[in-house]
């Protein structure tokens, strides 16, 4: 893959580097916080080679897969110092919920590598102790255990760094403010009973705490900005940090620290009480819906709970056990597809995606296999439900915050309960076997079906004449004001300037795709030609407004059947071109000739002749 080229095209189609307010990445996605989401060219972004998919809600999430780190480095290099000035310029107004979720993800997402690395190291040590390979009383064990525990102990410091980075305030001073709370001398003083200006200070051990650090940095950010405004420039370099620390730390000790501690305790207690009330049903249900949560990126909303639970309780018993069932189900389903399919490209994708899922990375499996085949999705959800329910019944607990998989299975090692790791392996086995078997039963290979139909119908396929899908004026594809279509890159065909907002089937066939915003439809005709109808230029930005679909993917349609209704006036008022594009995407297999160029046509008028290349 050409990582630099991917990075350049991604930046171009999200509105340029000046539109980026914040950038981070997870295991498979680039996550952009943008100033103006309307500048994203979704259709072109999805066509970038190396991009597996795009999701846009709170953040613009560009799914790259296993090469995300390399692409991230290239994007970051291209952005340069532009992020340091990203607060400048107009910003798109967002809902409070969206801003809050973006803030939470930006803080917690970068923490995972450190917490995961330390957690897995501790779990490996624990497993070695259980197996008698190393004594937990030895100094070697204790040193390595402290190394593994360091990220969790210094969690307030790590949170201070990510929060300060998100708020664009001085990271080192923010870390100093939070670091004061976990000083050994401070901890000892609080334990003995401390006062500040005659006010009692609560005895709280702030090590491993998340919410006190977040609240402290939020307050510090406001103090820093205020003192920066009023401070004379010659003394700003020491005066602003001094005053910020002088005010922020005492307020944190007296008010914000106890408040954050109680919030974190209540947060974990609520989740645990829900688990205790609903038990295995909650774990099974969460596992079953995880495919949909991961596709939309909403699974990241579980990270604050998981981090809080790990710091408060030392273990997590809902999200990670459910993730184990889901991840391994994705692997089992992919391997079943790789065995059953005759499509070489899908077989290759399924094998590599299955291996990734087996190691805890599910996005390649989801975007490459699962969501493209609804029967596979059903099999994964069913298997996840069974595996998750089993994990809930035996009360499986995780002790490291990392994507559960075969390589990180030691995260379930428990010195107090050696069976916990055994049950994790059983959960893994159940999830894999059920997903594998269910997929073998449910999945119908499209390549095999087409091969059978071709054998039955004979090798010769007939020509096809397409009538106009809309009433309007036919124009050459070269006149379309979009380089992707006008250059013939997508396929050969024509465009129609519509007089009426109704798209109908120009020929009998099967709907292969209905874009989620209803502005694009795919149709496969009886002679195998794959037709794409694209309503308007850049109308994906309308997010479905003004479009109504009357069909679904996989549906058989007949000539003249209504497919999509669209509001031409609304499209124009929004500043978009309503031209309807009609192209044959598998153009290498067909000769395409056009009729009635520059003429007004109706649904009865012929516009394209499509004949297979001998």
TILUMMI-650218 format. One line per field, with one value per residue (C-alpha): residue number from 1; chain; x, y, z. Coordinates in steps of 0.05 Angstrom, whole numbers. Example, Ala and Ser with C-alpha at 12.3 -4.5 7.8 and 13.67 -1.06 7.14 Angstrom:
2
num <- c(1,2)
chaine <- c(A,A)
xx <- c(246,273)
yy <- c(-90,-21)
zz <- c(156,143)
REM end
This chain:
614
num <- c(1,2,3,4,5,6,7,8,9,10,11,12,13,14,15,16,17,18,19,20,21,22,23,24,25,26,27,28,29,30,31,32,33,34,35,36,37,38,39,40,41,42,43,44,45,46,47,48,49,50,51,52,53,54,55,56,57,58,59,60,61,62,63,64,65,66,67,68,69,70,71,72,73,74,75,76,77,78,79,80,81,82,83,84,85,86,87,88,89,90,91,92,93,94,95,96,97,98,99,100,101,102,103,104,105,106,107,108,109,110,111,112,113,114,115,116,117,118,119,120,121,122,123,124,125,126,127,128,129,130,131,132,133,134,135,136,137,138,139,140,141,142,143,144,145,146,147,148,149,150,151,152,153,154,155,156,157,158,159,160,161,162,163,164,165,166,167,168,169,170,171,172,173,174,175,176,177,178,179,180,181,182,183,184,185,186,187,188,189,190,191,192,193,194,195,196,197,198,199,200,201,202,203,204,205,206,207,208,209,210,211,212,213,214,215,216,217,218,219,220,221,222,223,224,225,226,227,228,229,230,231,232,233,234,235,236,237,238,239,240,241,242,243,244,245,246,247,248,249,250,251,252,253,254,255,256,257,258,259,260,261,262,263,264,265,266,267,268,269,270,271,272,273,274,275,276,277,278,279,280,281,282,283,284,285,286,287,288,289,290,291,292,293,294,295,296,297,298,299,300,301,302,303,304,305,306,307,308,309,310,311,312,313,314,315,316,317,318,319,320,321,322,323,324,325,326,327,328,329,330,331,332,333,334,335,336,337,338,339,340,341,342,343,344,345,346,347,348,349,350,351,352,353,354,355,356,357,358,359,360,361,362,363,364,365,366,367,368,369,370,371,372,373,374,375,376,377,378,379,380,381,382,383,384,385,386,387,388,389,390,391,392,393,394,395,396,397,398,399,400,401,402,403,404,405,406,407,408,409,410,411,412,413,414,415,416,417,418,419,420,421,422,423,424,425,426,427,428,429,430,431,432,433,434,435,436,437,438,439,440,441,442,443,444,445,446,447,448,449,450,451,452,453,454,455,456,457,458,459,460,461,462,463,464,465,466,467,468,469,470,471,472,473,474,475,476,477,478,479,480,481,482,483,484,485,486,487,488,489,490,491,492,493,494,495,496,497,498,499,500,501,502,503,504,505,506,507,508,509,510,511,512,513,514,515,516,517,518,519,520,521,522,523,524,525,526,527,528,529,530,531,532,533,534,535,536,537,538,539,540,541,542,543,544,545,546,547,548,549,550,551,552,553,554,555,556,557,558,559,560,561,562,563,564,565,566,567,568,569,570,571,572,573,574,575,576,577,578,579,580,581,582,583,584,585,586,587,588,589,590,591,592,593,594,595,596,597,598,599,600,601,602,603,604,605,606,607,608,609,610,611,612,613,614)
chaine <- c(A,A,A,A,A,A,A,A,A,A,A,A,A,A,A,A,A,A,A,A,A,A,A,A,A,A,A,A,A,A,A,A,A,A,A,A,A,A,A,A,A,A,A,A,A,A,A,A,A,A,A,A,A,A,A,A,A,A,A,A,A,A,A,A,A,A,A,A,A,A,A,A,A,A,A,A,A,A,A,A,A,A,A,A,A,A,A,A,A,A,A,A,A,A,A,A,A,A,A,A,A,A,A,A,A,A,A,A,A,A,A,A,A,A,A,A,A,A,A,A,A,A,A,A,A,A,A,A,A,A,A,A,A,A,A,A,A,A,A,A,A,A,A,A,A,A,A,A,A,A,A,A,A,A,A,A,A,A,A,A,A,A,A,A,A,A,A,A,A,A,A,A,A,A,A,A,A,A,A,A,A,A,A,A,A,A,A,A,A,A,A,A,A,A,A,A,A,A,A,A,A,A,A,A,A,A,A,A,A,A,A,A,A,A,A,A,A,A,A,A,A,A,A,A,A,A,A,A,A,A,A,A,A,A,A,A,A,A,A,A,A,A,A,A,A,A,A,A,A,A,A,A,A,A,A,A,A,A,A,A,A,A,A,A,A,A,A,A,A,A,A,A,A,A,A,A,A,A,A,A,A,A,A,A,A,A,A,A,A,A,A,A,A,A,A,A,A,A,A,A,A,A,A,A,A,A,A,A,A,A,A,A,A,A,A,A,A,A,A,A,A,A,A,A,A,A,A,A,A,A,A,A,A,A,A,A,A,A,A,A,A,A,A,A,A,A,A,A,A,A,A,A,A,A,A,A,A,A,A,A,A,A,A,A,A,A,A,A,A,A,A,A,A,A,A,A,A,A,A,A,A,A,A,A,A,A,A,A,A,A,A,A,A,A,A,A,A,A,A,A,A,A,A,A,A,A,A,A,A,A,A,A,A,A,A,A,A,A,A,A,A,A,A,A,A,A,A,A,A,A,A,A,A,A,A,A,A,A,A,A,A,A,A,A,A,A,A,A,A,A,A,A,A,A,A,A,A,A,A,A,A,A,A,A,A,A,A,A,A,A,A,A,A,A,A,A,A,A,A,A,A,A,A,A,A,A,A,A,A,A,A,A,A,A,A,A,A,A,A,A,A,A,A,A,A,A,A,A,A,A,A,A,A,A,A,A,A,A,A,A,A,A,A,A,A,A,A,A,A,A,A,A,A,A,A,A,A,A,A,A,A,A,A,A,A,A,A,A,A,A,A,A,A,A,A,A,A,A,A,A,A,A,A,A,A,A,A,A,A,A,A,A,A,A,A,A,A,A,A,A,A,A,A,A,A,A,A,A,A,A,A,A,A,A,A,A,A,A,A,A,A,A,A,A,A,A,A,A,A,A,A,A,A,A)
xx <- c(0,23,11,29,-19,-75,-61,-62,-128,-160,-141,-165,-234,-246,-240,-165,-118,-148,-213,-181,-190,-165,-134,-125,-128,-151,-133,-164,-191,-167,-212,-219,-255,-272,-291,-343,-370,-406,-339,-330,-337,-362,-369,-297,-269,-299,-267,-196,-154,-137,-200,-246,-303,-324,-370,-389,-427,-391,-324,-306,-280,-239,-230,-161,-151,-85,-44,-76,-13,28,-28,-36,37,33,-30,2,64,20,-18,47,34,-35,-67,-35,-75,-138,-176,-174,-228,-302,-328,-390,-442,-453,-503,-481,-485,-439,-389,-389,-380,-323,-290,-296,-269,-211,-190,-198,-179,-104,-99,-113,-43,-9,-64,-69,7,13,-49,-27,43,10,-35,24,60,-2,-8,66,54,-8,32,90,139,156,144,100,144,208,235,237,162,148,190,157,89,102,123,57,18,51,3,-57,-25,-6,-73,-87,-23,-41,-111,-83,-41,-97,-146,-97,-82,-156,-167,-102,-72,-2,7,65,31,-34,6,39,-28,-55,12,8,-52,-13,52,73,78,9,-21,11,-13,-85,-84,-65,-120,-102,-131,-122,-138,-178,-219,-216,-187,-217,-172,-174,-120,-119,-73,-110,-168,-196,-250,-213,-159,-209,-245,-179,-153,-220,-216,-142,-155,-203,-155,-97,-136,-159,-90,-60,-107,-93,-19,34,74,143,123,73,123,124,64,10,35,47,-22,-56,-23,-35,-110,-124,-91,-125,-193,-180,-163,-223,-277,-261,-222,-276,-330,-293,-278,-352,-372,-325,-348,-421,-408,-377,-429,-487,-457,-443,-513,-543,-500,-521,-594,-595,-534,-518,-574,-537,-471,-505,-546,-485,-445,-501,-505,-430,-424,-471,-436,-367,-392,-418,-359,-405,-369,-318,-371,-358,-285,-296,-336,-283,-226,-264,-283,-211,-185,-241,-250,-187,-230,-284,-341,-387,-356,-292,-325,-378,-322,-287,-351,-360,-287,-281,-349,-324,-264,-305,-354,-297,-262,-329,-339,-268,-283,-351,-340,-314,-299,-222,-222,-273,-236,-171,-206,-242,-178,-139,-199,-211,-139,-145,-210,-178,-126,-180,-184,-253,-261,-230,-278,-338,-326,-296,-344,-398,-438,-433,-470,-530,-532,-461,-482,-540,-493,-444,-498,-527,-460,-441,-507,-492,-419,-435,-491,-444,-392,-445,-470,-401,-386,-323,-278,-224,-162,-131,-162,-144,-183,-196,-168,-124,-60,-88,-127,-83,-122,-172,-120,-142,-99,-160,-199,-158,-221,-233,-180,-208,-278,-248,-221,-289,-323,-273,-287,-363,-363,-317,-353,-424,-404,-369,-427,-481,-445,-435,-510,-536,-486,-504,-444,-462,-406,-430,-503,-483,-440,-499,-547,-497,-490,-566,-578,-519,-456,-488,-520,-564,-557,-596,-629,-639,-693,-685,-691,-718,-754,-709,-653,-598,-527,-459,-422,-365,-411,-421,-390,-354,-286,-298,-358,-340,-273,-307,-269,-331,-361,-390,-459,-498,-529,-599,-618,-684,-751,-785,-758,-775,-722,-750,-718,-698,-695,-712,-658,-636,-620,-548,-541,-581,-536,-556,-573,-616,-579,-547,-574,-541,-578,-554,-592,-609,-550,-502,-489,-480,-512,-501,-553,-525,-575,-541,-470,-444,-516,-489,-479,-555,-552,-616,-657,-703,-695,-744,-729,-780,-734,-680,-616,-627,-697,-718,-748,-783,-777,-814,-817,-807,-740,-726,-764,-722,-737,-705,-721,-692,-627,-620,-636,-581,-533,-524,-531,-590,-563,-576,-517,-528,-464,-444,-392,-367,-350,-292,-341,-391,-396,-438,-471,-515,-577,-617,-560,-582,-655,-714,-733,-785,-783,-802,-742,-680,-614,-564,-548,-507,-477,-427,-357,-345)
yy <- c(0,71,100,171,171,144,198,253,230,221,291,319,287,306,379,390,394,461,426,378,397,333,268,200,127,62,-9,-1,70,140,184,256,310,361,434,425,355,379,386,310,280,212,181,197,180,111,99,113,51,24,53,-4,41,108,123,194,211,244,236,221,150,124,49,28,-40,-69,-14,42,61,71,114,153,170,197,237,266,285,320,358,384,439,455,420,469,524,484,525,582,592,577,513,474,477,408,379,374,298,295,342,302,235,263,289,222,182,230,222,147,120,137,104,34,14,30,-3,-63,-73,-70,-112,-169,-169,-177,-232,-270,-265,-289,-348,-365,-363,-408,-458,-457,-427,-368,-353,-293,-282,-272,-202,-215,-228,-168,-121,-146,-141,-69,-54,-83,-45,23,45,33,65,127,129,199,224,190,219,288,284,263,312,370,350,351,418,446,470,461,386,389,437,397,334,371,391,320,291,331,288,223,246,195,251,276,206,196,264,251,183,216,269,335,404,463,533,499,459,383,345,277,216,190,149,182,131,93,143,172,222,265,276,295,345,375,387,415,466,478,493,549,578,576,611,665,680,679,736,780,764,814,781,789,746,700,642,630,670,631,561,584,614,556,505,548,550,484,435,459,462,391,367,401,393,363,302,277,292,254,196,190,195,139,95,107,94,26,9,22,-24,-78,-73,-79,-140,-170,-158,-183,-229,-272,-240,-173,-205,-245,-186,-140,-192,-201,-126,-114,-125,-66,-24,-36,-19,48,59,64,8,62,90,29,47,97,43,-10,35,57,-14,-38,18,11,-64,-91,-131,-124,-173,-148,-114,-155,-224,-203,-179,-246,-281,-231,-229,-305,-310,-264,-309,-372,-341,-316,-383,-416,-366,-379,-453,-445,-389,-398,-324,-321,-248,-261,-325,-286,-230,-279,-316,-253,-222,-286,-287,-214,-228,-288,-240,-190,-142,-148,-89,-125,-183,-136,-91,-144,-201,-195,-133,-149,-215,-211,-286,-283,-225,-266,-324,-279,-247,-315,-343,-281,-287,-360,-347,-283,-316,-373,-323,-288,-353,-373,-300,-294,-236,-200,-169,-130,-78,-105,-134,-206,-259,-320,-281,-242,-299,-294,-231,-278,-311,-305,-327,-332,-374,-417,-439,-369,-379,-448,-419,-366,-421,-455,-389,-382,-453,-446,-380,-406,-472,-442,-386,-434,-483,-430,-395,-461,-472,-402,-373,-379,-367,-317,-342,-414,-393,-352,-409,-457,-408,-397,-472,-479,-420,-433,-394,-343,-282,-236,-162,-113,-48,1,53,118,111,183,233,289,308,258,286,256,229,277,336,312,360,306,280,211,200,245,210,142,118,87,61,77,106,171,223,252,321,302,336,291,263,189,136,72,6,11,-65,-128,-148,-152,-94,-105,-43,14,67,84,156,129,173,113,46,-14,-60,-124,-139,-208,-208,-195,-121,-83,-14,43,99,159,215,282,305,302,292,243,305,312,249,221,285,290,217,159,86,35,-24,-62,-98,-167,-151,-173,-115,-109,-56,8,-8,53,51,119,184,248,321,360,428,410,385,449,493,457,477,410,387,338,304,229,186,117,76,4,-11,-78,-43,-89,-145,-105,-59,2,46,107,135,200,246,318,296,297,226,189,122,90,119,76,106,48,-16,-65,-126,-175,-176,-242)
zz <- c(0,-15,54,35,-24,20,72,19,-11,57,78,11,17,90,72,76,136,156,170,222,294,326,302,335,315,345,323,253,245,235,279,258,296,242,244,189,175,113,77,77,7,30,-39,-59,9,6,-62,-37,-47,22,55,77,97,128,186,205,269,326,291,219,224,165,169,145,178,200,165,205,244,179,148,213,214,143,158,220,180,128,182,211,261,233,293,341,307,298,349,299,247,246,276,261,316,346,395,467,465,404,436,501,465,422,486,522,462,452,525,534,465,470,539,513,488,555,597,551,549,625,636,590,623,692,666,636,703,739,692,703,778,773,731,780,730,774,848,863,924,883,872,797,797,840,796,732,766,785,713,689,741,727,672,717,778,738,703,730,696,630,633,649,586,539,570,564,492,476,511,479,544,572,581,629,677,674,690,748,776,775,796,861,880,877,910,963,1015,996,1000,1070,1094,1071,1105,1171,1164,1130,1129,1081,1106,1162,1112,1120,1061,1045,1051,979,944,876,843,787,790,725,738,790,738,684,729,753,682,660,716,705,631,649,701,652,597,646,673,603,585,645,655,631,576,608,668,634,628,703,729,691,711,783,792,756,801,863,850,814,862,926,890,866,936,969,915,848,872,920,868,814,861,878,805,787,844,827,753,767,820,771,718,769,798,729,716,782,766,694,698,637,597,597,574,519,494,493,455,404,388,388,312,302,355,325,255,279,327,386,424,443,490,534,545,603,640,627,649,711,728,720,765,817,819,788,739,686,678,623,562,555,564,513,466,472,447,391,367,363,330,275,266,262,212,167,165,147,90,65,60,28,-22,-93,-99,-95,-72,-17,4,12,50,96,114,132,168,206,231,253,290,324,352,375,315,284,236,176,187,196,137,91,104,157,140,66,76,121,133,160,205,232,246,282,324,342,361,401,439,457,475,513,552,572,595,636,668,692,712,669,691,652,685,627,581,513,454,475,428,426,438,498,530,591,608,640,687,759,817,862,812,765,729,703,649,633,624,578,533,535,516,459,435,439,401,346,335,337,289,242,240,235,178,140,146,133,83,10,-34,-88,-134,-129,-142,-203,-229,-222,-256,-313,-323,-325,-371,-418,-429,-476,-445,-484,-499,-456,-474,-417,-417,-380,-304,-299,-343,-366,-414,-431,-431,-442,-382,-398,-381,-309,-259,-221,-244,-217,-262,-322,-331,-336,-275,-244,-309,-377,-389,-391,-345,-343,-319,-285,-295,-243,-178,-190,-205,-235,-256,-330,-336,-298,-248,-175,-128,-106,-63,-33,-3,69,48,-10,-61,-97,-121,-152,-201,-234,-298,-323,-370,-313,-324,-259,-262,-213,-208,-171,-157,-156,-144,-72,-47,4,47,52,95,64,70,10,-11,-1,-19,-40,-47,-8,-25,-55,-80,-150,-189,-256,-310,-291,-217,-172,-136,-105,-97,-91,-81,-138,-108,-41,-74,-113,-53,-14,-69,-103,-175,-182,-245,-245,-267,-298,-310,-322,-268,-295,-361,-377,-392,-434,-494,-476,-529,-514,-547,-549,-525,-515,-522,-474,-454,-412,-377,-444,-481,-492,-469,-466,-503,-463,-496,-467,-496,-531)
REM end
